[in-house]
Amino acid sequence: MIVRPCGFALTLFAFTSWALPSSTWAEEILSDISQARVLVTGSKHNRPDNFPGLGDFIGWPGGVDRLPNGDLLLAHSAGYWHSSFASPRQIEPQLAKRWSAEGWPLKFPAPTGGRTMASRSTDGGRTWSKPFTLLDHRLDDGAHAVLTCRDGTVLCFIGVQASWYGYAKAPQPFDRDIDGLNTKQFVIRSTNGGKTWSQPIGLKSPGDFYERAHGGRPVELADGGVLWATYYQVAGEKYLRGAIRRSDDAGKTWPVVGKIVRPDNNLDEPAIAQLKDGRLILVTRPDGAVFYSRDRGKSWTTSAARVVPPGSGKFKAPQLIVLKDGTIAAIATLGGLRVWISRDGGANWSDGIPLDTSSYGYPGSFILEDDESILLPYCASGRSPNRVYLVRLRINRARDGIELLKVAR
């Protein structure tokens, strides 16, 4: 299948410098997303072994990456709902009433909430192991991203959700959990190819209410430093802010090296990537705003560019992929899972190209293969029952559409 957007001003761009071997493109192109996607795990397929707190929300793919031995590891969450609060829990009464009316099972017994799980593939993604636990924090936890560093260290980025919601600050006795925050970030490390993992490393939030992330793939720089984009809230402030964390010790420590504060909107669910000229680019929910950094994430300049036109709706959970010729692809949820293409460094973007509009999307961190195909995990829904899919796609040679490929070559 080749899908092209409407309204992409191809005449603005000219590329004469890149070429890929013809064999790279001599693969069967699939005609439909239902043929292309692989169902990794879900409420009725390759379900995890039962544990207290497991319902039918097996989703929120944090990301996929290739382990040092070549296996694929796909991290995700497993619980009972959109957030699987550990019990006992306390939700602000009016909010609890609304959520219950929407079907949220707020009395679901879950002594440690949901947990961070993963599946492994030894055949390129065709088949997957039964999900196994990476972390079961005493509070609800789920994966945000996975990264195999050049030195072989595997990192899994995890958010831990407190058991309260809807309050301006943590009610007692929950104020003793995770620094009194509503959500806190953690990292676990593996130095043996994902066989065993470190104890979770808790990160001090730059805000005093919560710090979160969602799936955006971290960037490993040429000097070995790893950058990871998060977002945080300061109690009483109207808008969410962005933070850039950096690790220079293979994920052991993560100081905040840069912050982004917007005066008139949220900076939410940021995705970060490095351009061909060395600059960093960042895009964000809710409006697809584009930011740049020339100093490895320490300072950021805003731009007039938006991935989506004003009034398009919420642009959610973006991933940013930079190809060898400088073309940028943004993959995000907006009326399902879609792809946007920029051929001028993020200044202009195509219309949204449908990837899987039958699914909610919320993609996790991806793999960009040597042949420039993209392995991308995403989920079917934002509520129970849920499923985790993996798809392989490629931006076509004309850079004006996408092609669906078999996951396993």
C-alpha positions in Angstrom: 0.0 0.0 0.0 1.2 3.5 -0.9 -0.6 6.3 0.9 0.0 9.9 0.0 -1.4 13.0 1.7 -3.3 15.8 0.1 -1.9 19.3 0.0 1.8 18.4 0.3 3.7 21.1 -1.6 6.3 18.8 -3.2 7.6 21.6 -5.4 9.1 23.3 -2.4 11.7 20.6 -2.0 14.4 19.1 -4.1 16.6 16.2 -3.2 19.5 15.1 -5.4 22.0 13.7 -3.0 20.7 10.5 -1.6 20.1 7.1 -3.0 19.5 3.7 -1.6 20.4 0.4 -3.3 17.5 -0.8 -5.4 17.4 -4.1 -3.4 16.4 -2.1 -0.4 13.1 -1.3 -2.0 12.5 -4.7 -3.7 10.2 -5.9 -1.0 6.5 -6.8 -1.1 4.4 -3.9 -0.2 1.3 -4.9 1.7 -2.1 -3.4 0.8 -3.8 -3.1 4.2 -2.9 -2.4 7.8 -4.6 -5.6 8.9 -2.2 -7.6 6.8 0.8 -5.6 8.0 0.4 -5.4 11.8 1.4 -8.2 14.2 -0.6 -8.6 17.3 2.0 -9.0 20.1 -0.1 -9.3 23.2 -3.6 -8.4 24.4 -6.5 -9.3 26.5 -7.4 -12.3 24.3 -4.0 -13.0 22.6 -0.7 -14.0 24.2 -2.1 -12.8 27.5 0.3 -12.5 30.5 0.0 -15.0 33.3 -2.6 -13.8 35.8 -1.6 -11.6 38.7 -3.6 -9.5 41.3 -4.5 -6.4 39.4 -4.5 -7.8 35.9 -7.7 -7.0 33.9 -8.0 -6.5 30.2 -5.9 -3.4 29.7 -2.8 -4.8 28.2 -1.4 -1.9 26.3 0.5 1.4 26.4 3.6 0.1 24.5 6.6 1.9 25.9 8.7 1.0 23.0 10.7 -1.6 21.1 14.4 -2.0 20.5 16.9 -4.6 19.4 18.9 -6.2 22.2 22.7 -6.8 21.8 22.1 -10.4 20.6 19.6 -9.4 17.9 16.3 -10.3 19.7 13.6 -7.7 19.9 12.2 -6.5 23.2 8.9 -4.7 23.4 7.9 -3.2 26.7 4.4 -2.3 27.6 2.0 -2.1 30.6 -0.5 -4.6 31.9 -3.3 -3.7 34.3 -7.1 -3.1 34.4 -7.6 0.3 32.8 -6.2 3.5 31.3 -4.4 4.0 34.7 -4.4 1.0 37.0 -4.2 2.7 40.3 -3.0 0.5 43.1 -5.4 -0.2 46.0 -6.2 1.4 48.3 -6.8 4.5 46.1 -8.4 7.9 46.6 -9.9 9.7 43.6 -11.6 13.1 44.1 -15.3 12.3 44.5 -16.8 14.1 41.5 -14.0 12.9 39.3 -14.5 9.3 40.6 -18.2 9.6 39.8 -17.5 10.7 36.2 -14.9 8.0 35.7 -17.2 5.3 37.0 -19.9 6.4 34.6 -17.4 6.0 31.8 -16.7 2.4 32.9 -13.5 2.8 35.0 -13.5 0.0 37.5 -12.2 2.1 40.4 -12.9 -0.7 42.9 -10.8 -3.3 41.0 -8.6 -5.1 43.5 -5.0 -4.3 42.6 -2.5 -4.4 45.5 0.3 -3.0 43.4 -1.7 -1.7 40.5 -0.5 -2.4 36.9 3.0 -3.4 36.1 5.7 -3.0 33.5 6.0 -6.0 31.3 7.7 -7.0 28.0 7.7 -9.6 25.3 10.7 -10.9 23.4 10.9 -12.0 19.7 13.7 -14.2 18.4 12.5 -14.2 14.8 12.4 -10.5 13.9 8.9 -9.8 15.3 6.9 -12.6 13.6 6.2 -14.3 17.0 6.5 -13.1 20.6 7.0 -14.7 24.0 4.4 -14.5 26.7 4.8 -11.2 28.5 7.0 -11.2 31.5 7.5 -8.7 34.3 10.3 -6.1 34.1 9.1 -4.2 37.2 6.3 -4.5 39.7 6.5 -1.3 41.8 4.3 -1.2 44.8 2.3 1.5 42.9 1.0 1.4 39.3 3.9 1.5 36.8 4.3 1.3 33.1 7.0 1.6 30.4 7.7 4.8 28.5 10.6 3.9 26.2 13.3 1.3 25.6 16.8 2.1 24.4 19.8 -0.2 23.7 22.9 2.1 24.1 26.0 1.6 21.9 27.8 0.1 24.8 25.1 -2.7 25.1 23.4 -1.3 28.1 19.6 -1.6 27.8 17.5 1.1 29.4 13.8 1.0 30.2 12.1 4.3 31.2 9.1 3.9 33.5 6.5 6.1 35.0 5.0 5.3 38.4 1.5 6.6 39.2 0.4 7.4 42.7 -2.9 6.0 44.0 -4.7 9.4 44.1 -6.0 11.7 41.5 -8.0 15.0 41.2 -6.5 16.8 44.1 -4.2 19.9 44.2 -1.7 17.9 46.3 -1.4 14.5 47.7 -3.9 13.7 50.4 -2.8 11.9 53.5 -1.5 9.2 53.8 -0.5 9.2 50.1 1.8 12.2 50.6 4.5 9.8 51.7 4.5 8.0 48.3 7.0 8.9 45.5 8.0 12.2 47.1 4.3 13.3 47.4 4.1 13.5 43.6 1.2 12.3 41.5 3.6 10.7 39.0 7.4 10.1 39.2 9.9 8.8 36.6 12.2 5.8 37.1 14.8 4.0 34.9 15.9 0.4 35.1 19.1 -0.9 33.4 20.2 -4.2 32.1 23.9 -5.0 31.3 23.2 -8.6 30.2 20.9 -8.2 27.2 17.7 -7.9 29.2 18.1 -11.1 31.2 18.1 -9.2 34.5 17.4 -5.6 35.5 18.7 -3.2 38.1 16.6 -1.9 40.9 14.6 1.2 39.7 16.4 4.4 39.8 14.1 7.2 40.9 14.5 10.7 39.4 13.9 13.9 41.3 11.2 15.8 39.5 11.9 19.4 38.3 8.3 20.2 39.3 6.4 19.7 42.6 3.3 18.0 41.2 4.3 15.4 38.6 6.8 14.5 35.9 5.7 12.2 33.1 6.8 11.0 29.7 5.3 9.1 26.9 7.1 6.9 24.6 9.3 9.4 22.7 12.6 7.6 21.8 15.6 9.0 23.6 18.5 10.3 21.6 22.1 8.9 22.0 24.5 11.6 20.9 27.9 11.0 19.2 29.7 11.7 22.5 27.7 8.9 24.2 25.3 11.1 26.2 21.7 10.1 26.1 18.9 12.8 26.0 15.4 12.0 27.2 12.5 14.4 27.0 9.8 14.5 29.8 7.2 17.0 30.9 6.3 18.2 34.3 3.8 20.3 36.3 4.4 22.9 38.9 1.5 23.1 41.4 -0.8 26.1 40.7 0.7 26.7 37.2 -1.7 26.6 34.3 0.6 25.0 31.7 2.8 21.9 31.6 6.5 22.4 31.0 9.2 20.4 29.2 12.4 19.0 30.6 15.4 17.5 28.9 17.3 15.0 31.0 20.8 13.8 30.1 22.8 10.7 31.2 26.6 10.4 30.7 26.9 7.2 32.7 24.8 4.7 30.7 21.6 5.6 32.5 22.7 5.7 36.1 22.0 9.4 36.6 19.7 11.8 34.8 20.2 15.5 35.6 17.9 18.0 33.9 20.0 20.0 31.5 17.3 22.0 29.8 13.7 23.2 30.3 11.1 24.6 27.9 8.3 26.9 29.2 5.6 28.0 26.9 3.7 31.1 28.0 0.4 30.2 26.3 0.1 26.4 26.0 1.1 23.1 27.4 4.3 21.3 26.5 3.0 17.8 26.8 4.3 14.3 25.7 7.4 15.7 23.9 9.3 13.8 21.2 13.0 14.6 20.5 15.3 13.8 17.6 18.6 14.9 16.1 18.7 16.5 12.6 21.4 16.0 10.0 23.0 19.4 10.9 23.4 18.4 14.5 20.5 20.5 15.9 17.8 18.9 18.0 14.2 19.1 17.1 11.3 18.6 19.5 7.5 18.4 18.8 4.8 18.3 21.4 1.2 17.6 22.2 -1.4 19.2 22.0 -0.8 21.3 18.9 2.3 19.9 17.2 4.5 22.8 18.1 8.1 22.6 16.9 11.2 23.7 18.9 15.0 23.6 18.1 18.2 23.4 20.1 21.7 24.1 18.9 23.4 23.3 22.3 22.5 19.7 22.9 19.2 20.5 24.6 20.3 23.1 27.1 18.3 25.9 25.5 15.5 25.9 23.0 14.0 28.3 20.5 10.3 28.2 19.5 9.2 28.4 15.9 6.0 29.2 14.0 5.9 25.7 12.6 3.1 23.3 13.6 2.9 19.7 12.5 -0.9 20.0 12.3 -2.9 23.1 11.4 -4.7 25.0 14.2 -8.0 23.5 15.1 -7.1 20.0 14.0 -7.6 18.5 17.4 -5.2 17.1 19.9 -1.9 15.8 18.5 -1.0 13.0 20.9 2.0 10.9 21.8 4.3 11.8 18.9 7.3 9.9 17.7 10.0 11.7 15.6 12.1 9.8 13.0 14.9 11.5 11.0 15.9 9.6 7.8 19.4 9.7 6.1 18.5 12.4 3.7 17.1 14.6 6.5 13.4 13.9 5.9 11.5 13.9 9.2 8.5 11.7 9.9 6.2 12.4 12.9 3.9 9.5 13.9 1.2 10.3 16.4 -2.5 9.9 17.3 -5.0 12.3 15.8 -8.2 10.6 14.8 -6.3 7.3 14.9 -2.6 6.6 14.0 -1.2 8.9 11.3 2.1 10.0 9.8 3.3 13.5 8.9 6.3 14.2 6.7 8.6 17.2 6.6 11.3 17.7 3.9 12.7 21.0 5.2 13.8 20.3 8.7 10.3 20.7 10.3 9.3 24.0 8.9 6.5 22.5 6.7 4.6 19.3 7.1 2.4 17.1 4.9 -1.2 16.4 5.8 -1.7 13.5 8.1 -1.3 10.2 6.3 -3.5 7.4 7.7 -1.5 4.5 9.2 -4.1 2.7 11.3 -7.2 4.8 11.8 -9.0 1.8 13.3 -6.7 2.0 16.3 -6.2 4.6 19.0 -2.4 4.5 18.4 -0.4 6.1 21.1 2.8 4.7 19.6 5.9 3.8 21.7 9.5 4.3 20.9 10.6 2.8 17.5 13.5 1.2 15.7 14.8 2.8 12.6 16.4 0.0 10.6 19.5 0.3 8.3 17.2 0.0 5.3 15.2 3.0 6.8 12.1 0.9 7.6 10.5 1.7 10.9 9.3 -0.8 13.5 6.6 0.9 15.5 4.5 -0.5 18.4 1.1 1.0 19.2 -2.1 0.0 20.9 -5.7 -0.6 19.8 -7.5 1.4 22.4 -7.3 3.8 25.4 -9.5 1.6 27.6 -10.2 -2.1 28.2 -10.0 -4.4 26.4 -6.7 -3.5 24.7 -4.1 -5.0 22.4 -0.5 -4.1 21.5 0.4 -4.2 17.8 3.7 -3.9 15.9 3.9 -2.6 12.3 6.8 -2.1 9.9 6.5 0.9 7.5 8.7 3.0 5.3 8.5 6.5 3.9 8.4 6.0 0.2 11.2 7.1 -2.2 9.2 10.2 -3.3 8.9 11.2 0.4 5.2 11.9 -0.1 3.6 8.7 1.3 4.2 5.5 3.3 4.5 1.9 2.4 3.5 -1.1 4.6 6.0 -4.0 4.8 6.1 -7.4 6.5 7.3 -7.1 10.1 9.8 -10.0 9.8 12.1 -10.1 6.7 
